[in-house]
Structure formats: structure tokens, C-alpha cells
Amino acid sequence: MEPGQTAEVELALLFAPENPYTEVEPGATFTVREGSKVVGYGEILSRREAAFSLPLHPASR
């Protein structure tokens, strides 16, 4: 993505299901940081319970 672009993305929560992440609910906002630098921000649109196999690999292009 280029600066200023927006996108809808799907994320896997690293410690789920052991950690229930109760504050991760639709309407909550978040920031994405690289060290002390904010590189993105967003709002949670929806949440679903899903199982992912690790390690996760990006889709082929």
C-alpha cells in the first residue's frame, strides 16, 4: 500500500484462543506501530472466530 491508501484486511490474533482479546470488538480503533512510529490506524469492522495454521504465508501473486 502507498501512503494515504485505505484497505480492508483480515488479521489473525497471535495468542488466540488462549487470550480472548475481549477488547477486539467492532467499533474499536487501533494503531499500527513500527517501534515508536505510527504507520497506520484503523477501526475493527467485524470479528469472527477462525482457526489458522501457522506459519501464515501471504497469498501468491
Secondary structure as GFF3:
##gff-version 3
##sequence-region A 1 61
A	DSSP	beta_strand	29	34	.	.	.	ID=ss1
A	DSSP	beta_strand	37	43	.	.	.	ID=ss2
###
